[in-house]
Amino acid sequence: MKLLIDTCISGTVRNALQAAGHDAVWTGEWPQDPGDDEILDNAHQQNRILITLDKDFGELAVVHGRPHSGIIRLVNWSTQQQANTSLLILERYSTALESGAIVTVEPGRIRVRPAIDPTQTS
């Protein structure tokens, strides 16, 4: 899968995801932090699932309706646990994520917010 890993996640997570065969890019290697809006846009333009600790991306996607290609938000995981948790979520929720779901993962709890189909009306 194509992934964009936010700077707030350790670069070692990128290495583990790449070792597992994923196309992973870490924003920590970019010359400067362009801000959440540009990171989300970049991930969407490249059809990458964003992995982050930051809840602001969910707000951009849900409240502001910003397009995205799926988001994994890790909550309360140590740096050592972030890679294995990400791999587990990618394995279990790949179809939902590829459809644009937002998956929030905290110890003992996983919440999946499915993508909203803009062609459906309420």
N, C-alpha and C positions, 0 to 999 in steps of 0.2 A: 504494500500500500504506500501511497505517497503521503508523507507527513511533514508538517512544519512544527517544530518544537520551539516554544517561546523561551526567551532568555531566562525567565524565572525557574526553568527546569534545568537541571544539571546537564552539561554536555556529555556526560557519561551515559545518559539515557539515550542520546542520539547514537552513540557507539553501539549500545546493546541492541537497539532497534535495527540498525544497519546490519549487525551481525546476524540478526534473525531474518534478513532478506528484504527489509523495508527500505524504501527510498526516503531517507530522513534528512532534513535540513534543519540546522539549529540557528536561531536568530542571534545567538551569542557570538557568532562569527561574522556578523554583518558589521560594517564600519561604524554604524551608529544605530541607536534604537529609533526607528521612525514613528513609534507610537502605535497604540492599539488599532486605530482605524486602518493604517497602512498595512499592519501585520495581517489583519483579517482579510483585507482586500488582496494582498499578495497570496495568502493561502487559497482564497477562492479562485483567483485567476489561474493558479497553477493546479487547481483541483486537489489540494492537499488538506488532510484532516489536521486541524490545529490541536496541539496538546499543550495545556497551560495549567497554572495554578490560579490564574486571575479570573475572578468572576465577572469582570467588566466585559469580556468577550461575549458571554451569554446575554448580558444586557444589550450590547450592541445588536446582537442577532435577534433577540426576542422583542425587546421594547422598541428598538429603532428600526427593526425589519431589515437589517443589513444582510446581504447574501453571504453565505458561507458554504463550505463543503464538508461540514461535520466538525464537531468540537468535543474534545475530551478534557474535562476539568478534574484535576486531581486535588483532593482536599485532605489535608492531614496525613500525608505519606512522607516518610523519610526519603532522603535522596536514594538510599539503597533500595527502597521499595518501589520507587517510581517506575523503573524500567520493567520489572516483572508485572506490576499492576497494569501498565500501558499495554504490554504484550497480551495479557489476559483479556483486557477489554477489547483490543483489536481482534482477537480470536473469536470472542463471544458475540460481539456486536458489530462486526464488519459490515453486514448488510445494512443495518440501521444507520451506521455512520456514513457509509457511501451514499445513502439517501439524504444526508444532511441532518441527522439527529444530533442532539447535544446530550452527551453522557457525562453525568457528574458522579464521581466515584470517591467515596469516603469509606474508611474501615467499617465493615458491617452493613453498608448501604450503597446501592447503585440506583440512580435515577436516570431514566431515559426519556428525553423529550423528543418525540418524533418530529421529523421535518413537517412543516406546514405546506400543504399543496395549494399554491396560489390559484389553481383552477377550480378549487372547491369553494363553495359559498356556504355560509351558515344559514 
